[in-house]
Amino acid sequence: MSGARGRAAYAGYRAAADVARVVPPALAQPLARATSWAWLASQRARRHQVARNLERIAPELSERARRRALVSVFENYGRYWYELFWMSDVGAAPLLAAFDCQGLEHLEAAHALGRGVVVALPHLGNWDVAGAWIAARGFPVTTVAETASPPELFDWFVATRERLGMRVVPLGRAAGSAMVHDLGAGRVVCLLSDRDITGDGVEVTFFGEPTRLPGGPALLALRTGAPLLPVGLSFGPHRAHGARILAPLATERRARLRDDVIRVTQDLASNFEQLIRAAPDQWLMLQPMWPSDLSPTR
């Protein structure tokens, strides 16, 4: 992002956070939906991508239901940002009061082993609320954030998540060693794992098509012995949220490390399919992530 665009983005985020702080939720939530509709109308490429995603993940939907699901994706995307802006000032406590979790016993049992826990999530529901909820339950949480420009924008994201109880590690060369250290200290490392940002991910079959997912969660679990838990989030009515924690994946060593990373990452992809299919209009993936979605120029 260029310097001018970055500064404009930072100013926009701060202004949105100020609006979320002062506007009552009864007005702010409809405003967030209206903003999402306006943005939807202007984003032809993203509309096309979300429609392609829905064709893959929810082929049973009628054409009318799929159009409604497409609008819901953008509405939920706006809700995610509104809640993040709101939490940046007032904290997450009002949202955590209506948080329902299925499978908490898997996280508790994994953490009791003392080797740390790797929590892998798709971009489903509000993952920042989930991180805040895990921290509020007394688990020390570490997450990794993609760097942003200008630095003030990245610092704002870091400060917001730190106020929610999370330690933030910048994505980069030092991130791996930092996560290994934190797992050794018994922390819960939460990783968004359904998008290959760095371009060196592991090839998997995902919703019937080949693509790449990050190999980091599998590699961390295989190297450290930390349990690897797939987790999906969901938006509920009003301020409610939910989480579904699945049983830990089989991460024992069976072959060469590279082969084990491929096996575990494919297993993770299959679990993500299960979680995403349960709420296809809450999967906030607006970027191409399958090679078949990329034109030659891209």
C-alpha positions as CSV (number, residue, x, y, z in Angstrom):
1,M,0.0,0.0,0.0
2,S,1.4,3.4,-1.0
3,G,2.2,6.0,1.7
4,A,-0.8,8.2,0.8
5,R,-3.2,5.3,0.6
6,G,-1.8,3.8,3.8
7,R,-2.3,7.1,5.7
8,A,-5.8,7.4,4.3
9,A,-6.6,3.9,5.4
10,Y,-5.3,4.6,8.9
11,A,-7.3,7.8,9.1
12,G,-10.4,5.8,7.9
13,Y,-9.9,3.1,10.5
14,R,-9.5,5.6,13.3
15,A,-12.6,7.6,12.2
16,A,-14.6,4.4,12.0
17,A,-13.5,3.4,15.5
18,D,-14.6,6.9,16.8
19,V,-18.0,6.4,15.2
20,A,-18.4,2.9,16.6
21,R,-17.6,4.3,20.1
22,V,-20.1,7.1,20.1
23,V,-23.0,5.8,18.1
24,P,-25.4,3.5,20.0
25,P,-25.4,-0.1,18.8
26,A,-29.1,0.1,17.8
27,L,-28.0,2.7,15.2
28,A,-24.5,1.6,14.5
29,Q,-25.4,-2.0,13.4
30,P,-27.9,-0.8,10.7
31,L,-25.2,1.7,9.6
32,A,-22.7,-1.0,9.3
33,R,-25.1,-3.1,7.2
34,A,-25.8,-0.1,4.9
35,T,-22.1,0.6,4.5
36,S,-21.6,-3.0,3.6
37,W,-24.3,-2.8,1.0
38,A,-22.7,0.3,-0.5
39,W,-19.3,-1.4,-0.6
40,L,-20.9,-4.5,-2.1
41,A,-22.3,-2.5,-5.0
42,S,-18.8,-1.1,-5.7
43,Q,-16.8,-4.3,-5.5
44,R,-17.5,-6.2,-8.7
45,A,-14.4,-8.5,-8.5
46,R,-15.1,-9.3,-4.8
47,R,-18.8,-10.1,-5.6
48,H,-17.7,-12.4,-8.3
49,Q,-15.2,-14.1,-6.0
50,V,-17.7,-14.6,-3.2
51,A,-20.2,-16.0,-5.7
52,R,-17.5,-18.5,-6.9
53,N,-16.8,-19.5,-3.3
54,L,-20.5,-20.1,-2.6
55,E,-20.8,-22.3,-5.7
56,R,-18.0,-24.5,-4.2
57,I,-18.9,-24.6,-0.5
58,A,-22.8,-24.6,-0.8
59,P,-23.7,-26.1,-4.2
60,E,-27.1,-27.2,-2.8
61,L,-28.3,-23.6,-2.5
62,S,-30.8,-22.3,-5.0
63,E,-29.8,-19.3,-7.1
64,R,-32.0,-17.1,-5.0
65,A,-30.6,-18.5,-1.8
66,R,-27.0,-18.0,-3.1
67,R,-27.7,-14.4,-4.0
68,R,-28.9,-13.8,-0.4
69,A,-25.9,-15.6,1.0
70,L,-23.6,-13.4,-1.1
71,V,-25.2,-10.3,0.5
72,S,-24.9,-11.9,3.9
73,V,-21.2,-12.4,3.5
74,F,-20.7,-8.7,3.0
75,E,-23.1,-7.9,5.8
76,N,-21.1,-10.2,8.1
77,Y,-17.9,-8.6,6.9
78,G,-19.2,-5.2,7.9
79,R,-20.3,-6.6,11.3
80,Y,-16.8,-8.0,11.8
81,W,-15.2,-4.5,11.3
82,Y,-17.9,-2.7,13.3
83,E,-17.3,-5.1,16.3
84,L,-13.5,-4.7,16.0
85,F,-13.8,-0.9,15.9
86,W,-16.1,-1.0,18.9
87,M,-13.9,-3.4,20.9
88,S,-10.9,-1.2,20.2
89,D,-12.4,1.3,22.7
90,V,-14.8,-0.4,25.0
91,G,-13.3,-3.9,25.1
92,A,-15.0,-7.3,24.4
93,A,-16.8,-7.9,27.7
94,P,-20.4,-7.2,26.3
95,L,-19.8,-9.5,23.4
96,L,-18.3,-12.3,25.6
97,A,-21.4,-12.3,27.8
98,A,-23.3,-13.9,24.9
99,F,-20.5,-16.3,23.7
100,D,-21.4,-20.0,23.3
101,C,-18.7,-22.6,22.9
102,Q,-19.0,-26.2,21.9
103,G,-16.0,-28.4,22.5
104,L,-14.3,-26.4,25.2
105,E,-13.2,-29.7,26.7
106,H,-10.8,-30.2,23.8
107,L,-9.0,-26.9,24.5
108,E,-8.9,-27.6,28.2
109,A,-7.5,-31.1,27.8
110,A,-5.0,-30.0,25.2
111,H,-3.8,-27.1,27.4
112,A,-3.4,-29.4,30.4
113,L,-0.7,-31.4,28.6
114,G,1.6,-28.4,29.1
115,R,3.0,-28.3,25.6
116,G,1.0,-25.3,24.4
117,V,-1.9,-25.5,21.9
118,V,-2.1,-24.6,18.2
119,V,-5.6,-23.3,17.3
120,A,-6.1,-23.1,13.6
121,L,-9.1,-21.1,12.3
122,P,-10.6,-20.2,8.9
123,H,-11.8,-16.6,8.3
124,L,-15.2,-17.6,9.8
125,G,-17.3,-15.4,12.1
126,N,-15.4,-12.9,14.3
127,W,-12.0,-14.4,15.1
128,D,-11.0,-11.4,17.3
129,V,-13.9,-12.0,19.6
130,A,-12.9,-15.7,19.9
131,G,-9.3,-14.7,20.8
132,A,-10.6,-12.3,23.4
133,W,-12.9,-15.1,24.8
134,I,-10.1,-17.6,25.0
135,A,-8.0,-15.0,26.9
136,A,-10.9,-14.1,29.2
137,R,-11.1,-17.8,30.1
138,G,-7.6,-17.6,31.5
139,F,-5.6,-19.1,28.6
140,P,-2.5,-17.0,27.5
141,V,-3.1,-16.2,23.8
142,T,-0.6,-15.5,21.1
143,T,-1.7,-14.6,17.5
144,V,0.2,-13.6,14.4
145,A,-0.7,-10.5,12.4
146,E,0.1,-9.6,8.8
147,T,2.0,-6.3,8.8
148,A,0.3,-3.2,7.4
149,S,1.4,0.1,6.0
150,P,1.8,2.7,7.4
151,P,3.3,1.5,10.7
152,E,0.6,3.5,12.7
153,L,-2.1,1.3,11.1
154,F,-0.3,-1.9,12.2
155,D,0.3,-0.5,15.6
156,W,-3.4,0.3,15.9
157,F,-4.3,-3.3,15.1
158,V,-1.7,-4.6,17.6
159,A,-2.8,-2.3,20.4
160,T,-6.5,-3.3,19.8
161,R,-5.7,-7.0,20.1
162,E,-3.4,-6.5,23.1
163,R,-6.3,-4.7,24.9
164,L,-8.4,-7.8,24.2
165,G,-5.8,-9.9,26.0
166,M,-3.7,-11.2,23.0
167,R,0.0,-11.1,22.4
168,V,0.6,-10.2,18.8
169,V,3.6,-11.5,16.7
170,P,4.2,-9.7,13.4
171,L,4.2,-12.1,10.4
172,G,7.8,-12.4,9.2
173,R,11.0,-14.5,9.5
174,A,11.0,-14.3,13.3
175,A,7.4,-15.3,13.8
176,G,8.2,-19.1,13.7
177,S,10.7,-19.0,16.5
178,A,8.4,-16.7,18.5
179,M,5.6,-19.1,18.2
180,V,7.8,-22.1,19.2
181,H,8.9,-20.1,22.3
182,D,5.3,-19.3,23.2
183,L,4.2,-22.9,22.8
184,G,7.0,-24.0,25.1
185,A,5.7,-21.5,27.6
186,G,2.3,-23.2,27.5
187,R,0.5,-20.5,25.5
188,V,-2.4,-20.9,23.0
189,V,-1.2,-19.9,19.5
190,C,-4.2,-18.9,17.3
191,L,-3.6,-18.8,13.6
192,L,-5.9,-17.9,10.7
193,S,-5.0,-20.7,8.4
194,D,-7.2,-20.8,5.3
195,R,-5.2,-18.3,3.1
196,D,-1.6,-18.8,1.8
197,I,-0.4,-15.2,2.3
198,T,3.3,-15.9,1.8
199,G,3.0,-18.1,-1.3
200,D,4.9,-21.1,0.0
201,G,2.0,-23.1,1.4
202,V,1.2,-26.8,1.2
203,E,-0.9,-28.1,-1.7
204,V,-4.2,-29.6,-0.6
205,T,-7.6,-30.4,-2.0
206,F,-10.1,-27.9,-0.6
207,F,-13.7,-28.2,-1.6
208,G,-12.8,-30.4,-4.4
209,E,-10.1,-28.2,-6.0
210,P,-6.4,-28.0,-5.6
211,T,-5.0,-25.0,-3.8
212,R,-2.5,-24.1,-1.1
213,L,-2.9,-23.6,2.6
214,P,-0.3,-22.5,5.2
215,G,1.8,-25.3,6.5
216,G,2.7,-23.5,9.7
217,P,0.1,-24.9,12.0
218,A,1.0,-28.5,11.0
219,L,4.7,-27.8,11.2
220,L,4.4,-26.2,14.7
221,A,2.4,-29.1,16.0
222,L,4.8,-31.7,14.5
223,R,7.9,-30.1,15.8
224,T,6.7,-29.1,19.3
225,G,4.2,-31.8,20.2
226,A,1.6,-29.1,20.8
227,P,-2.0,-30.4,20.0
228,L,-3.5,-28.9,16.9
229,L,-7.2,-27.9,17.2
230,P,-9.4,-26.8,14.3
231,V,-11.9,-24.1,15.4
232,G,-14.7,-22.4,13.7
233,L,-16.5,-19.2,14.8
234,S,-20.0,-18.0,14.0
235,F,-22.1,-14.9,14.3
236,G,-25.3,-15.2,16.3
237,P,-28.2,-12.7,16.6
238,H,-27.6,-9.3,18.0
239,R,-24.3,-9.5,19.9
240,A,-24.1,-13.2,20.2
241,H,-21.2,-15.3,19.0
242,G,-20.4,-19.0,18.9
243,A,-17.3,-21.2,18.6
244,R,-17.0,-24.9,17.7
245,I,-13.7,-26.5,18.8
246,L,-13.0,-29.8,17.1
247,A,-11.0,-32.7,18.5
248,P,-7.2,-32.5,18.0
249,L,-5.8,-33.7,14.8
250,A,-3.4,-36.7,14.6
251,T,0.0,-35.0,14.6
252,E,2.3,-37.8,15.6
253,R,5.3,-38.4,13.3
254,R,4.7,-41.1,10.7
255,A,7.1,-40.3,7.9
256,R,9.5,-37.6,6.6
257,L,8.6,-34.2,8.1
258,R,7.5,-32.8,4.8
259,D,5.2,-35.7,4.2
260,D,3.7,-35.3,7.7
261,V,3.1,-31.6,7.1
262,I,1.2,-32.4,3.9
263,R,-0.9,-35.1,5.6
264,V,-1.8,-32.9,8.6
265,T,-2.5,-29.8,6.5
266,Q,-4.8,-31.9,4.3
267,D,-6.6,-33.1,7.4
268,L,-6.9,-29.5,8.6
269,A,-8.4,-28.5,5.2
270,S,-11.0,-31.3,5.5
271,N,-12.0,-30.1,9.0
272,F,-12.2,-26.5,7.7
273,E,-14.6,-27.7,5.0
274,Q,-16.9,-29.1,7.8
275,L,-16.8,-25.9,9.7
276,I,-17.4,-23.6,6.7
277,R,-20.2,-25.7,5.3
278,A,-22.1,-25.2,8.5
279,A,-22.2,-21.4,7.9
280,P,-21.2,-20.6,4.3
281,D,-22.5,-17.0,4.5
282,Q,-20.1,-16.3,7.4
283,W,-16.9,-17.3,5.6
284,L,-15.3,-13.9,5.1
285,M,-13.0,-14.9,2.2
286,L,-13.1,-12.1,-0.4
287,Q,-9.8,-12.8,-2.2
288,P,-9.0,-15.5,-4.7
289,M,-7.5,-18.6,-3.1
290,W,-7.8,-21.3,-5.8
291,P,-5.6,-21.2,-8.9
292,S,-8.7,-21.5,-11.1
293,D,-9.8,-18.1,-9.8
294,L,-6.7,-16.4,-11.0
295,S,-6.5,-14.8,-14.4
296,P,-3.2,-15.1,-16.3
297,T,-2.5,-11.4,-15.6
298,R,-2.9,-12.0,-11.8
